[in-house]
Amino acid sequence: QVQVVESGGGLVQPGGSLRLSCVVSGRTIRGQPIVWYRQAPGQEREWVGGSWMGNDYASFVQVRFKISRDNDKNTVYLQMNSLKPEDTAVYYCNFKDTWGKGTQVTVSL
């Protein structure tokens, strides 16, 4: 059974950085697509970016965010730089249609 656990969220000031982790168990992520989403209060869940043969990102996080993966650790990372208040959301990882519970990111003074 596939399980997905996100971590690394927190409170950060505008312009700051965070690195989120997504640990997958139950199946190897090697060679498989994995995707990050986020959901802000009162908003629909939106796609942030994905990793498979390469990486792809939503236009609103281009350059600022970077996805990387460690296949040996079965973990995918989302490095978020130059954070803005509008990046405040719960960030989710999705692997093989399995969602984690998310990790809260709050960007505020």
C-alpha positions, 0 to 999 in steps of 0.5 A, spaced: 500 500 500 502 506 497 503 512 503 505 519 502 507 523 507 509 531 507 513 535 511 517 541 512 512 546 512 512 552 517 512 559 518 517 564 514 517 571 512 516 574 505 523 572 501 524 566 505 525 559 503 523 552 505 524 545 503 518 541 503 519 533 503 515 528 500 516 521 503 513 515 499 513 508 502 510 502 499 512 503 492 519 505 489 518 512 486 524 511 481 522 512 474 515 514 476 511 521 476 510 525 482 506 531 483 506 537 488 499 541 489 497 546 494 491 549 496 490 556 499 484 557 504 478 558 500 481 556 494 481 550 489 487 545 490 492 547 484 498 544 481 505 547 483 509 542 479 511 535 477 517 531 477 518 525 472 523 525 466 524 532 467 521 537 472 515 542 470 512 548 474 506 552 474 508 559 471 507 562 478 512 558 481 517 558 475 525 560 477 523 560 485 521 553 486 525 547 484 523 540 485 528 534 486 528 527 488 532 522 491 530 515 489 534 511 494 530 515 499 524 514 496 523 522 497 521 528 493 523 535 495 520 542 493 525 547 494 521 554 495 525 560 495 523 568 495 516 566 498 511 570 498 504 571 502 500 568 496 504 562 497 501 561 503 497 554 503 497 547 505 502 543 500 500 536 498 504 531 494 501 526 490 504 519 487 500 514 484 493 517 485 495 517 493 495 523 497 498 525 503 495 529 509 499 535 506 504 540 510 502 547 512 506 553 509 505 560 512 508 566 509 507 572 513 511 578 517 
